[in-house]
Amino acid sequence: MLLLQLNVIRTKVAEMSGRDSKEVKVVASPYRICPLGAHIDHQGGIVSAMTIDKGILLGFVPSDDSQVLIQSGQFNGELRFSSLTRIYLVHSIDEPQLPRSAAESNNSDEVKSSSSSHEECTWGSAGLSLLDLLILILQGIIGFISGAEGLDSSGLSSSAAVGVAYLLAFESANNVVISPSENIEYDRNLADFDKAYECLDYCCLIYILGGVTAARLIENEYLDLKNGILDQSAILLSSYGCLTCMNCKTKEYILIRSPELNGNHTNDVMKKFKILLAFSGLKQALTTNPGYNRRVAECREAANILLQASGSEELEPLLSNVEPEAYEKHKDKLDPNLARRAEHYFSENKRVLEGLEAWESGNLEKFGKLISASGLSSIQNYESGCEPLIQLYEILLKAPGMYGARFSGAGFRGCCIAFVDADKALDAASFVQNEYRKIQPELASQICDDGAVLICDAGDCARVI
């Protein structure tokens, strides 16, 4: 299946560019799931992640000059601009870009689209914001980008996968090699970028802000999502068969291998599993729901109170800066709402550490129970989710062969993820689909039968093929 997709994309880019399809490179940028570590990355917590075998494919060839041309497999129109032009976008992602006719009437060739519809004019925003915020390049690309059907707005970090795909494509086209670890540490801000731009004196150099930091800035600054580094780190750092553990405060990460990869024959071999993606039918854009950013602010408020109570008010108000002992001593100073946010943070951090041990020892039963407990805390303490997602979560827990389940993403729309016995994955998927249709017939009717519950395998990191 992947080989067929790659051939289709290479053929398309070859037609767009007039090049041989053998010259076309493809970035595979996977979607990610977060089994444990829900909603704590923005507080500097410890999180776990892995990718799945579905994601973004971006085929490209370097252009002959600084021009960039991108077409999409999901949306009509095309995106054209010069990589040497510093584009200052003043509209938000919810405002349409200029259609082709308007752009031409304004004598602008930076953004062109064949349609004036909202949907068809905004799909290129991630690519534009990447260039706007982060990159001064001399070599453009001609590219075709395509995502897994039906997985946008699903809570699988599709926006981060798109941003990483663009980063890797521009790096490759300009012969820039930046390792994932270097990208994480390449912690520059936009003011530094402005200074670097002035110092280049238009010579033949490339300046690229590193991958994880750069991709995160797209979401933090351009999309105004106050999230942490989990999404980009998972996409750039994951390895097949491993659980990626990221300390979001120190930016350090390790790969926790399963017993098979460790060559550990003293423990039972980890049982075969599949990953289920069960979709709710809710596709509200995260940027239009204030719940996410509000909860981030509440976590910071709780941290501020706890730090002041413990005499550490000089520290940044993040819950990771609050010692567990200080939390236990002063948590009674928090109002009930803030107390629930703090309780989720500290209990989730503990679940992550226990989950890493369970994964390394091959104990999927314990690993799954911790995932389900994370889901319950997300509902009761973090107060994310909504009735359809909560119902979907509860159905998953009753499915045959189920190890554990929880919301994916922020929990305000999208899907639930689950780990299930590989031999019972089909039965579990059928059970979930049928039961959800009974209690949410209208939402279920908006999902095609083939896409209601997807059965996935673990994936690998983003890479250029």
C-alpha positions in Angstrom: 0.0 0.0 0.0 2.8 2.4 0.9 4.7 1.6 -2.2 1.6 2.4 -4.3 1.1 5.7 -2.5 4.8 6.6 -3.1 4.6 5.8 -6.8 1.4 8.0 -7.2 3.1 10.9 -5.4 6.3 10.6 -7.4 4.4 10.5 -10.7 2.4 13.6 -9.7 5.5 15.6 -8.8 7.2 14.5 -12.0 4.2 15.8 -13.9 4.3 19.1 -12.0 8.0 19.7 -12.4 8.8 18.0 -15.7 11.4 15.9 -14.0 12.0 12.2 -13.9 10.1 10.5 -11.2 13.4 8.9 -10.0 14.5 12.4 -8.9 11.5 12.8 -6.6 12.1 12.4 -2.9 9.3 11.9 -0.4 9.1 12.9 3.2 7.1 10.4 5.3 5.9 12.3 8.5 3.8 10.1 10.7 1.0 10.9 13.0 1.6 10.3 16.7 -0.2 8.9 19.7 0.5 9.6 23.3 -0.3 6.5 25.4 0.7 8.2 28.7 1.5 11.8 29.6 -1.8 13.4 28.6 -2.0 17.2 28.9 1.3 17.6 30.9 3.8 18.4 28.2 3.0 22.1 28.4 3.9 22.0 32.1 7.3 20.4 31.5 6.1 16.9 32.5 7.3 13.5 31.4 5.4 12.1 28.5 5.5 9.0 26.3 4.7 8.8 22.6 5.0 6.7 19.6 4.0 7.1 15.9 1.6 5.0 13.9 1.9 3.7 10.3 -0.2 6.6 8.9 0.7 10.2 8.3 1.7 12.8 5.8 3.6 12.2 2.6 5.2 15.1 0.8 6.8 14.4 -2.5 9.2 17.1 -3.8 12.1 18.1 -6.1 14.2 21.2 -5.7 13.0 24.0 -8.0 15.4 25.7 -10.3 15.2 28.9 -8.3 13.7 30.2 -5.1 10.1 29.5 -6.2 7.9 27.2 -4.2 4.9 25.4 -5.7 2.8 23.1 -3.6 -0.3 21.1 -4.5 -2.5 19.0 -2.1 -4.1 15.6 -2.5 -6.9 16.7 -0.2 -7.7 20.2 -1.3 -8.1 22.1 -4.6 -5.9 24.9 -5.7 -2.2 25.4 -5.3 0.3 27.5 -3.3 3.0 29.6 -5.0 5.5 32.0 -3.4 9.1 32.8 -3.4 11.3 31.4 -0.7 13.4 34.6 -0.8 10.5 36.8 0.0 9.8 37.4 3.7 6.1 36.9 3.9 4.3 38.6 6.7 0.9 37.1 7.1 -1.6 39.2 9.0 -4.6 37.0 8.8 -5.4 34.1 11.2 -5.7 30.5 10.1 -9.5 31.0 10.2 -9.4 33.8 7.6 -9.1 32.8 3.9 -6.1 33.6 1.9 -6.5 35.6 -1.2 -7.9 33.6 -4.1 -6.1 33.7 -7.4 -8.2 36.6 -8.9 -7.7 38.8 -5.8 -4.0 38.1 -5.7 -3.5 38.9 -9.3 -5.5 42.1 -9.0 -3.3 43.2 -6.1 -0.2 42.4 -8.2 0.9 39.8 -5.8 2.4 36.4 -6.8 3.1 35.3 -3.2 -0.1 33.3 -2.7 -2.2 32.0 -5.5 -5.2 29.7 -5.4 -7.6 28.4 -8.0 -10.6 28.8 -5.7 -12.0 31.4 -3.4 -13.6 29.0 -1.0 -12.5 29.0 2.6 -11.5 25.4 2.6 -9.5 25.6 -0.6 -7.7 28.8 0.4 -6.4 27.9 3.8 -4.8 24.5 3.4 -1.4 26.0 2.7 -1.2 28.0 5.9 1.2 25.6 7.6 3.7 25.8 4.7 3.4 29.6 4.6 3.8 30.1 8.3 6.9 27.9 8.2 8.5 30.2 5.7 7.1 33.3 7.4 8.4 32.5 10.8 11.4 30.3 10.4 13.3 29.9 7.2 15.5 32.0 4.9 16.2 29.7 2.0 17.6 30.1 -1.5 16.3 26.9 -3.0 12.6 26.4 -3.3 10.7 23.1 -4.0 8.0 21.8 -6.2 5.9 19.5 -4.1 2.7 17.5 -3.7 1.4 16.8 -0.1 -1.1 14.2 0.9 -2.4 13.0 4.3 -4.2 9.8 5.3 -7.8 10.2 4.4 -10.1 11.2 7.3 -7.4 11.7 9.9 -7.3 15.5 9.9 -8.8 17.1 13.1 -8.5 13.7 14.8 -6.2 14.5 17.7 -3.3 12.8 16.1 -1.2 16.0 15.6 -1.7 16.2 11.8 -0.7 19.9 11.9 2.6 19.0 13.5 3.2 16.2 11.0 2.6 18.7 8.1 5.1 21.2 9.7 7.7 18.6 10.1 7.2 17.4 6.6 7.8 20.9 5.2 10.9 21.3 7.4 12.5 18.1 6.2 11.7 18.8 2.6 13.3 22.3 2.7 16.3 21.0 4.6 16.8 18.3 2.0 16.3 20.6 -1.0 19.0 22.9 0.4 21.4 20.1 1.5 21.1 21.0 5.2 21.6 18.2 7.6 20.3 18.7 11.1 19.8 15.8 13.5 16.6 15.5 15.5 18.6 16.1 18.8 20.3 19.2 17.3 16.9 20.4 16.2 15.5 20.2 19.8 18.5 22.0 21.2 18.4 24.7 18.5 16.5 27.0 20.7 16.4 30.3 19.0 13.6 32.8 19.0 12.2 34.9 16.3 14.2 37.9 17.4 17.4 35.9 16.9 16.1 35.0 13.4 15.7 38.7 12.5 19.3 39.4 13.6 20.6 36.4 11.6 18.7 37.5 8.6 20.4 40.9 8.7 23.8 39.4 9.1 23.5 37.0 6.1 24.0 39.9 3.7 22.1 37.9 1.1 25.0 35.6 0.5 24.5 31.9 -0.4 23.8 30.6 3.0 20.8 28.9 4.6 19.4 29.7 8.0 16.9 27.2 9.4 15.6 27.2 12.9 15.7 23.6 14.2 13.0 21.1 13.7 11.2 20.6 17.0 11.5 24.2 18.1 10.6 25.4 14.6 7.6 23.1 14.2 6.4 24.0 17.7 6.6 27.7 16.8 4.2 27.1 13.9 1.6 25.9 16.4 2.5 28.2 19.3 2.9 31.5 17.4 1.0 31.0 14.2 -1.9 28.8 15.3 -1.9 30.2 18.9 -2.0 26.8 20.5 -0.2 26.8 23.9 1.1 23.3 23.6 4.4 21.8 24.5 7.0 19.8 22.5 5.4 16.4 22.6 4.0 16.3 19.1 7.1 17.3 17.1 9.4 15.3 19.4 7.4 12.1 18.9 7.3 12.6 15.1 11.1 13.3 14.8 12.5 11.0 17.5 10.3 7.8 17.6 11.7 4.5 16.5 9.7 1.4 15.5 9.0 -0.9 18.5 10.1 1.7 21.0 8.2 4.0 23.4 9.6 7.5 23.2 10.0 9.1 26.7 10.5 12.9 26.7 11.2 15.1 29.7 9.5 18.2 28.5 11.3 20.4 31.1 14.9 19.3 30.3 14.2 18.4 26.6 16.0 15.1 27.2 14.6 11.9 25.7 15.2 8.2 25.7 13.8 5.3 23.7 12.3 2.5 25.8 12.7 -0.7 23.9 10.4 -3.7 24.1 11.9 -7.0 25.5 12.4 -8.3 21.9 14.5 -5.3 20.8 16.5 -5.5 24.1 17.3 -9.1 23.4 15.9 -9.8 26.9 15.0 -13.4 27.1 14.5 -13.5 30.8 11.1 -11.9 30.6 8.0 -13.0 28.7 7.9 -11.7 25.1 5.5 -8.8 24.7 2.2 -9.9 23.3 1.3 -8.8 19.8 -0.9 -5.7 19.8 -2.7 -3.4 17.4 -3.5 0.2 17.9 -7.2 1.2 17.4 -8.2 4.7 16.3 -11.9 5.1 17.1 -13.5 8.3 15.6 -16.2 10.3 17.3 -17.3 12.3 14.2 -16.4 15.6 16.0 -14.1 17.8 13.9 -14.2 21.2 15.6 -10.9 22.9 15.0 -8.8 23.1 18.2 -8.0 26.7 17.7 -11.8 27.6 17.9 -12.3 25.8 21.2 -11.0 27.9 24.2 -11.0 24.9 26.5 -7.4 23.8 25.6 -5.7 27.2 26.3 -7.9 27.8 29.3 -6.7 24.6 30.9 -3.1 25.5 30.2 -3.7 28.8 32.0 -5.3 27.0 34.9 -2.3 24.7 35.3 0.0 27.7 35.4 -2.2 29.4 38.0 -2.1 26.3 40.2 1.7 26.2 39.8 2.0 29.9 40.8 0.0 29.4 44.0 2.0 26.3 44.9 5.4 27.9 44.2 4.5 31.0 46.3 3.3 28.8 49.1 6.6 26.9 49.1 8.8 29.9 48.9 9.9 29.4 45.2 7.9 32.2 43.6 11.0 33.1 41.5 10.5 30.0 39.4 8.5 30.0 36.2 4.9 29.0 37.1 5.0 25.4 35.7 3.9 22.4 37.6 7.1 20.7 36.8 8.9 23.3 39.0 6.7 22.3 42.0 8.3 19.5 44.0 5.9 16.6 44.7 6.4 17.1 48.5 5.5 20.8 48.1 2.4 19.8 46.2 1.3 17.4 48.9 1.9 20.0 51.6 0.2 23.0 50.0 -2.4 21.5 47.7 -5.2 22.5 50.1 -4.5 26.1 49.1 -5.9 25.4 45.6 -9.5 25.9 44.8 -11.3 22.8 43.7 -10.9 23.5 40.0 -7.1 24.2 40.2 -6.7 21.3 42.6 -8.1 18.9 39.9 -5.6 20.2 37.3 -2.7 19.8 39.6 -3.8 16.3 40.7 -4.0 15.3 37.0 -0.4 16.5 36.4 1.2 14.8 39.4 -0.7 11.5 39.0 -0.1 11.4 35.3 3.6 11.9 35.7 3.6 8.9 38.1 1.6 6.8 35.5 4.2 7.6 32.8 7.1 6.3 34.9 5.1 3.2 35.8 4.2 2.7 32.1 7.8 2.9 31.0 8.7 0.0 33.3 5.7 -1.9 32.1 6.6 -1.4 28.4 10.2 -2.4 29.0 9.2 -5.6 30.7 6.6 -6.5 28.1 3.6 -6.2 30.5 0.9 -5.0 28.2 -1.8 -5.6 30.7 -0.4 -3.2 33.2 0.5 -0.7 30.4 -3.0 -0.8 29.2 -4.5 -0.3 32.7 -2.4 2.8 33.1 -3.6 4.2 29.8 -7.2 3.7 30.9 -6.5 5.4 34.2 -5.0 8.3 32.3 -8.2 8.5 30.3 -10.3 8.6 33.5 -8.1 11.3 35.0 -8.4 13.3 31.8 -12.2 13.2 32.3 -12.4 13.7 36.0 -9.4 15.9 36.8 -8.4 17.7 33.6 -12.0 17.8 32.6 -11.4 17.4 28.9 -13.5 15.5 26.4 -17.3 15.8 25.8 -20.2 13.4 25.9 -19.5 11.6 22.6 -15.8 11.1 23.3 -16.5 9.9 26.9 -19.1 7.4 25.5 -16.6 6.2 23.0 -13.9 5.8 25.7 -16.3 3.7 27.8 -17.3 1.5 24.8 -13.6 0.8 24.1 -13.0 -0.4 27.6 -15.7 -3.1 27.1 -14.3 -4.2 23.7 -12.9 -7.7 23.4 -9.1 -8.0 23.8 -8.8 -4.5 25.1 -5.6 -3.5 27.1 -6.4 0.2 27.5 -7.9 3.3 26.0 -8.0 7.0 26.3 -8.6 10.2 24.3 -6.2 11.2 21.7 -5.0 14.8 21.5 -6.6 17.5 23.7 -9.8 15.5 24.0 -12.2 18.2 22.7 -12.9 16.4 19.4 -11.4 13.7 17.2 -10.8 10.2 18.3 -9.9 7.8 21.1 -6.8 5.5 20.9 -6.6 2.0 22.3 -4.2 -0.9 22.6 -5.8 -4.2 21.8 -4.7 -7.9 21.5 -3.7 -8.3 17.8 -5.8 -11.5 17.4 -8.9 -9.7 18.6 -8.4 -6.4 16.8 -11.1 -7.0 14.1 -13.7 -8.1 16.7 -12.9 -5.1 18.9 -13.2 -2.7 16.0 -16.6 -4.2 14.9 -17.8 -4.0 18.5 -16.9 -0.4 19.0 -18.3 0.7 15.7 -21.7 -1.0 16.3 -22.0 0.2 19.9 -21.1 3.8 19.1 -23.6 3.8 16.3 -26.4 2.9 18.7 -25.8 5.8 21.1 -24.5 8.5 18.6 -26.3 7.7 15.3 -26.0 11.2 13.9 -22.3 11.5 14.5 -21.6 8.0 13.4 -23.5 8.6 10.2 -20.9 11.3 9.3 -18.1 8.7 9.3 -17.7 6.2 6.5 -17.9 2.6 7.7 -14.3 1.9 6.6 -13.0 4.8 8.6 -15.0 4.6 11.8 -12.4 2.4 13.6 -9.0 2.0 12.1 -6.6 -0.8 13.0 -3.0 0.5 12.9 0.5 -0.7 13.7 3.3 1.3 15.4 5.3 3.5 13.1 8.8 5.0 12.7 10.2 8.6 12.8 9.8 11.2 10.1 12.3 10.7 7.3 13.1 11.4 3.7 12.6 8.4 1.4 
